[in-house]
Structures are given as C-alpha cells and as structure tokens.
Amino acid sequence: MAVARLAAVAAWVPCRSWGCAAVPFGPHRGLSALLARIPQRAPRWLPACRQKTSLSFLNRPDLPNLAYKKLKGKSPGIIFIPGYLSYMNGTKALAIEEFCKSLGHACIRFDYSGVGSSDGNSEESTLGKWRKDVLSIIDDLADGPQILVGSSLGGWLMLHAAIARPEKVVALLGVATAADTLVTKFNQLPVELKKEVEMKGVWSMPSKYSEEGVYNVQYSFIKEAEHHCLLHSPIPVNCPIRLLHGMKDDIVPWHTSMQVADRVLSTDVDVILRKHSDHRMKEKADIQLLVYTIDDLIDKLSTIVN
C-alpha cells in the first residue's frame, strides 16, 4: 500500500528546488521524511484527459441547495473548502481531486451558498451561513474521517469545522489561512472610511485578483464575521495541522499562519513558508507542495491507526 502511494506521489515530483521553509511547532515527523523517501522522477502535471466527477446537489430543508462534486474512495477523505466567493473549479480544487484519484482516496469539493452553481444570493451570504454549508458537507456527504483543506477564508472555516466536528475532522491543511483577516483589515481602516462603508453597505476592497480590481464585500458580512473571530483566545483544535503560506502574500500576511499555529491547542503543527509565492499559491511548485503535504498527512494518519 505504501509503495503504491509513494509511486503516485513520485509522479508529481519536479526536479527542482521548492524554495520553502518549514517551521515545526511540535515533536513529530514532518515533510523532511516525506521528501527523503520520494524518488527523483520526471514530473507529471494534470492529465489532459481527466475523468470528470458529475455535478450533484445537496438538498437542505430551509437552506439553499449546495452544488458539489464527490469522488468516492477510501478514508481519510479530503474536503476542499474554497476562499471568499471562490468556486469549486479552481486550480487547487481540481489538482487535489486528481491527486486523490491517483491515491484512491475520497474527495469532495463544493460551492458555498450564493456562489457558483449553488442556490442562494451572494449579497445575503455571511460567514456563519458558509460555516453551516461546510458542516452540511461534513455531516451529509462525507463518509468517515476527513482531512479539511481550506484556502484563504476557507482556512478560517476549516478551523470552525474542526471545533464543531472533532470526531470527524482528523487533520487540517490551510493555504494562506485567513483567520479573522477580513475583520482585522476592516478595523484597520480610517474612521472616516469605515463610516462611509457603513453608510453605503458595501466595502470595495482593492484586489488585483478580481477582474474589477475590487471585491465588493457587504458590510453585513463583515459585521457578522466579527462573531466568528478566533485569534483572540486559544483555538480548541487538537488534530495535526499544516499551514502553507506565501511570503509574497499581499492579501493575508503570512504572520497570520504563525498566529494560528500559536493559538491552536494541537502540538502537531507545521507552518511552511514559500518565499516567492503570492496569496493564490497556484503555481506548479505550490500545487506540488500542497499535494505532497496531503500525502504526508494521510501517511501520518495511517501510521497512527496501524
């Protein structure tokens, strides 16, 4: 089993340096052991002919139906939690699904309510509603133990899910984890600008990743998100946690991942920094680091079980 999975991992290995640094926060075998056992082979990127998973909908009484794609496989399964207003068809989500397929593990990706193919109105979205979306996916679709992979704001939500479902969430992997970031950024605005946002009901937050050059964040979303901040006190999450962050991230400072590592109760925590990566972390080397880290967590969990 280990040999077969190692072969699948090796197929993703580039013959190049990553330019990353791991900061361990606990006594455990980290990525160094994974790298030591990966043979040098030519890289294989996403196959040209992907077997597509079909689009399905999770029907929820009194709540918007959620669009999702589920790949069946063995445990632990992987659930990808996207960033703010991001869809399930992003580079990281597709790469994770393809990697899970190569390993034979289950994988779920989905759209938040009001986003992508899911029902609902994005202007009525709140962090609390999206938290319920994540819990619905875990409760109603996921079988057995799960590794949550949260990107940006999805990293904030993965922490909440781990707190709410400790019996089912067995590991976390955050990519540019944006815990509390939206609220923190808003609170740092000048008083006059905050009053203007309150009057207009919308904060036009500049972003080079938006086609319009800004993300129009509802003031109601920001105020509701204040009730879900985590960094002000210890975070009761005890499972293994890996936090990947680009040091060129101009949206979520990489120090946020350090704060999360410091606040969680888990002693099995690694913060892995990529010196030249930005907020999206979607370049080939970033994606390869992401899937290697997933494999390392799967290996660690299987070792614990056995």
C-alpha positions as CSV (number, residue, x, y, z in Angstrom):
1,M,0.0,0.0,0.0
2,A,2.7,2.5,1.0
3,V,4.8,1.6,-2.1
4,A,1.8,2.2,-4.4
5,R,1.0,5.5,-2.9
6,L,4.7,6.5,-3.0
7,A,4.7,5.8,-6.7
8,A,1.7,8.1,-7.2
9,V,3.3,10.8,-5.2
10,A,6.6,10.5,-7.1
11,A,4.7,11.1,-10.4
12,W,4.2,14.7,-9.2
13,V,7.8,15.3,-8.2
14,P,9.6,18.1,-10.1
15,C,13.4,18.0,-10.4
16,R,13.8,21.5,-8.9
17,S,14.1,23.3,-5.6
18,W,10.9,24.5,-3.8
19,G,12.4,27.5,-2.0
20,C,10.3,26.9,1.1
21,A,11.0,26.7,4.8
22,A,9.1,24.6,7.4
23,V,8.6,25.9,10.9
24,P,7.7,23.0,13.2
25,F,5.5,23.6,16.2
26,G,5.6,20.2,17.7
27,P,7.6,16.9,18.1
28,H,6.6,14.8,15.0
29,R,7.8,13.5,11.7
30,G,7.3,16.3,9.2
31,L,7.8,16.9,5.5
32,S,11.5,16.2,5.7
33,A,10.8,12.5,6.0
34,L,8.4,12.6,3.0
35,L,10.9,14.4,0.8
36,A,13.6,11.9,1.8
37,R,11.6,8.9,0.5
38,I,10.4,10.5,-2.7
39,P,12.5,9.2,-5.7
40,Q,13.6,11.6,-8.4
41,R,11.4,11.2,-11.5
42,A,10.1,13.3,-14.2
43,P,7.1,15.5,-13.3
44,R,3.6,14.7,-14.3
45,W,1.2,17.6,-14.3
46,L,-2.6,17.4,-14.5
47,P,-3.5,14.8,-17.2
48,A,-5.0,16.1,-20.4
49,C,-7.9,13.6,-20.2
50,R,-9.4,13.9,-16.7
51,Q,-12.3,11.6,-15.7
52,K,-14.8,14.2,-14.6
53,T,-16.9,13.9,-11.5
54,S,-20.6,14.7,-12.0
55,L,-22.2,17.8,-10.5
56,S,-24.7,17.0,-7.8
57,F,-26.8,19.0,-5.3
58,L,-27.2,18.6,-1.6
59,N,-30.9,19.4,-0.8
60,R,-31.3,21.1,2.6
61,P,-34.7,22.0,4.1
62,D,-35.0,25.7,4.7
63,L,-31.4,26.3,3.4
64,P,-30.0,26.8,-0.2
65,N,-29.1,23.7,-2.0
66,L,-25.3,23.2,-2.4
67,A,-23.6,22.2,-5.6
68,Y,-20.8,19.7,-5.1
69,K,-18.7,17.0,-6.8
70,K,-17.8,13.9,-4.9
71,L,-15.1,11.4,-5.7
72,K,-15.7,8.1,-4.0
73,G,-12.7,6.4,-2.4
74,K,-11.1,5.2,0.8
75,S,-10.6,7.1,4.1
76,P,-9.5,9.6,5.1
77,G,-11.4,11.6,2.6
78,I,-10.4,15.1,1.6
79,I,-12.7,18.1,1.6
80,F,-11.6,21.3,-0.2
81,I,-13.0,24.5,1.3
82,P,-12.6,27.4,-1.1
83,G,-11.8,31.1,-0.5
84,Y,-14.1,34.1,-0.5
85,L,-16.5,33.9,-3.4
86,S,-14.3,31.2,-5.0
87,Y,-15.7,28.3,-7.0
88,M,-15.1,24.6,-6.7
89,N,-13.4,24.5,-10.1
90,G,-10.3,26.4,-9.2
91,T,-6.7,25.1,-9.8
92,K,-6.1,23.9,-6.2
93,A,-9.5,22.1,-6.0
94,L,-9.0,20.3,-9.3
95,A,-5.4,19.3,-8.5
96,I,-6.5,17.9,-5.1
97,E,-9.2,15.8,-6.7
98,E,-6.9,14.5,-9.3
99,F,-4.3,13.6,-6.7
100,C,-6.9,11.9,-4.5
101,K,-8.0,9.9,-7.6
102,S,-4.4,8.7,-8.1
103,L,-4.3,7.5,-4.5
104,G,-7.8,6.1,-4.4
105,H,-9.0,8.4,-1.7
106,A,-12.3,10.1,-1.4
107,C,-12.6,13.8,-2.2
108,I,-15.4,16.4,-2.1
109,R,-15.4,19.9,-3.5
110,F,-18.3,22.3,-3.4
111,D,-19.6,25.8,-3.9
112,Y,-20.8,27.9,-0.9
113,S,-24.5,29.0,-0.9
114,G,-24.8,32.1,-3.2
115,V,-21.6,31.2,-5.1
116,G,-21.1,29.3,-8.3
117,S,-23.6,26.6,-9.1
118,S,-25.2,26.6,-5.6
119,D,-28.5,28.2,-4.8
120,G,-28.8,31.5,-2.9
121,N,-27.9,35.1,-3.2
122,S,-24.3,36.1,-2.7
123,E,-25.3,39.5,-1.2
124,E,-27.1,37.7,1.6
125,S,-24.1,35.5,2.4
126,T,-22.4,35.5,5.8
127,L,-19.5,33.7,7.3
128,G,-22.0,32.0,9.6
129,K,-24.0,30.7,6.7
130,W,-20.9,29.4,5.0
131,R,-19.9,27.7,8.2
132,K,-23.3,25.9,8.1
133,D,-22.5,24.9,4.5
134,V,-19.2,23.3,5.5
135,L,-20.9,21.4,8.3
136,S,-23.6,20.2,6.0
137,I,-21.0,18.8,3.6
138,I,-19.2,17.0,6.5
139,D,-22.5,15.7,8.1
140,D,-24.5,14.8,5.0
141,L,-21.9,13.8,2.3
142,A,-18.6,12.8,3.9
143,D,-18.0,9.2,5.0
144,G,-15.6,8.5,7.8
145,P,-12.7,10.7,8.9
146,Q,-11.8,13.7,6.9
147,I,-8.8,16.0,6.1
148,L,-10.0,19.5,5.5
149,V,-8.1,21.7,3.1
150,G,-9.0,25.3,3.5
151,S,-7.9,28.1,1.1
152,S,-7.8,31.7,2.4
153,L,-11.2,32.3,4.0
154,G,-11.7,28.6,3.7
155,G,-8.9,28.2,6.2
156,W,-10.8,30.2,8.7
157,L,-13.9,28.0,8.2
158,M,-11.9,24.8,8.4
159,L,-10.9,25.8,11.9
160,H,-14.5,26.3,12.9
161,A,-15.4,22.9,11.3
162,A,-12.7,21.2,13.3
163,I,-14.0,22.8,16.5
164,A,-17.6,21.7,15.7
165,R,-16.8,18.2,14.4
166,P,-13.7,17.0,16.3
167,E,-14.8,13.3,15.9
168,K,-14.8,13.5,12.1
169,V,-12.1,16.1,11.3
170,V,-8.8,14.3,11.7
171,A,-6.4,16.8,10.1
172,L,-6.2,20.3,8.7
173,L,-4.3,21.8,5.8
174,G,-4.5,25.6,5.4
175,V,-3.4,27.5,2.3
176,A,-2.9,31.2,3.1
177,T,-5.3,30.8,6.1
178,A,-7.3,34.0,6.5
179,A,-8.4,33.6,10.1
180,D,-10.0,36.8,11.3
181,T,-8.3,38.7,8.4
182,L,-11.4,40.3,6.8
183,V,-12.4,41.8,10.2
184,T,-8.9,42.8,11.1
185,K,-8.4,44.6,7.7
186,F,-11.7,46.5,8.1
187,N,-10.9,47.6,11.6
188,Q,-7.6,49.0,10.4
189,L,-9.3,51.4,8.0
190,P,-9.5,55.1,8.9
191,V,-12.6,56.0,10.9
192,E,-14.0,58.1,8.0
193,L,-13.7,55.3,5.5
194,K,-15.4,52.8,7.9
195,K,-18.3,55.3,8.3
196,E,-18.6,55.6,4.6
197,V,-18.7,51.8,4.2
198,E,-21.4,51.6,6.9
199,M,-23.5,54.1,5.1
200,K,-23.1,52.5,1.6
201,G,-23.4,49.0,2.9
202,V,-20.5,47.8,0.8
203,W,-16.7,47.8,1.2
204,S,-14.9,48.0,-2.2
205,M,-11.8,46.2,-1.1
206,P,-9.0,46.6,-3.6
207,S,-7.7,43.3,-5.1
208,K,-5.5,42.5,-8.1
209,Y,-7.1,39.1,-8.2
210,S,-10.5,40.5,-9.1
211,E,-11.4,41.4,-12.7
212,E,-13.0,44.6,-11.5
213,G,-9.9,45.4,-9.3
214,V,-12.0,45.2,-6.1
215,Y,-14.0,42.8,-4.1
216,N,-17.3,44.3,-3.1
217,V,-17.8,42.9,0.5
218,Q,-21.1,43.5,2.1
219,Y,-20.9,45.5,5.4
220,S,-23.3,42.9,6.8
221,F,-20.8,40.2,6.0
222,I,-18.1,42.0,7.9
223,K,-20.2,42.7,11.0
224,E,-21.5,39.1,11.1
225,A,-17.9,37.8,10.7
226,E,-16.9,39.6,13.9
227,H,-18.8,36.9,15.8
228,H,-16.6,34.2,14.4
229,C,-13.1,35.6,15.1
230,L,-10.7,33.0,16.7
231,L,-7.3,34.6,17.2
232,H,-8.3,36.4,20.5
233,S,-8.1,33.2,22.5
234,P,-6.8,29.6,22.4
235,I,-8.3,27.6,19.5
236,P,-9.6,24.2,20.7
237,V,-8.3,22.1,17.8
238,N,-6.0,19.1,18.6
239,C,-5.5,17.3,15.3
240,P,-2.5,17.5,13.1
241,I,-2.3,20.9,11.3
242,R,-0.2,22.1,8.3
243,L,-0.3,25.7,7.2
244,L,1.2,26.7,3.9
245,H,1.7,30.4,3.1
246,G,3.4,32.5,0.5
247,M,5.7,35.3,1.8
248,K,4.7,37.5,-1.1
249,D,1.0,37.3,0.0
250,D,-0.3,40.9,0.0
251,I,-3.8,39.9,1.0
252,V,-3.3,37.8,4.1
253,P,0.1,38.4,5.8
254,W,2.0,35.1,6.4
255,H,2.2,36.1,10.0
256,T,-1.4,35.1,10.3
257,S,-0.5,31.5,9.8
258,M,2.0,31.9,12.6
259,Q,-0.7,33.3,14.9
260,V,-3.0,30.3,14.1
261,A,-0.1,27.9,14.9
262,D,0.4,29.7,18.2
263,R,-3.3,29.7,19.1
264,V,-4.3,26.1,18.3
265,L,-4.0,23.6,21.1
266,S,-2.5,21.0,18.8
267,T,1.1,20.2,19.3
268,D,1.4,18.7,15.9
269,V,1.7,21.9,13.8
270,D,3.9,22.9,10.8
271,V,4.0,26.3,9.2
272,I,5.5,26.0,5.7
273,L,6.5,29.3,4.0
274,R,7.3,29.7,0.3
275,K,9.5,32.7,-0.2
276,H,8.3,33.8,-3.6
277,S,4.6,32.6,-3.6
278,D,1.7,35.0,-3.5
279,H,-1.8,34.7,-2.0
280,R,-3.2,32.3,-4.5
281,M,-0.4,29.7,-4.3
282,K,-1.4,28.2,-7.6
283,E,1.9,27.8,-9.4
284,K,3.1,24.3,-10.2
285,A,5.6,24.2,-7.3
286,D,2.9,25.4,-4.9
287,I,0.4,22.8,-6.1
288,Q,3.0,20.1,-5.8
289,L,3.8,21.1,-2.2
290,L,0.1,21.1,-1.5
291,V,-0.5,17.5,-2.7
292,Y,2.7,16.3,-1.0
293,T,1.5,17.7,2.3
294,I,-1.8,15.9,1.8
295,D,0.0,12.7,1.2
296,D,2.2,13.2,4.3
297,L,-0.9,13.7,6.4
298,I,-2.6,10.6,5.0
299,D,0.6,8.6,5.8
300,K,0.8,10.0,9.3
301,L,-2.8,9.2,10.0
302,S,-2.5,5.6,8.6
303,T,0.6,5.2,10.9
304,I,-1.4,6.3,13.9
305,V,-4.3,3.9,13.1
306,N,-2.0,1.0,12.5
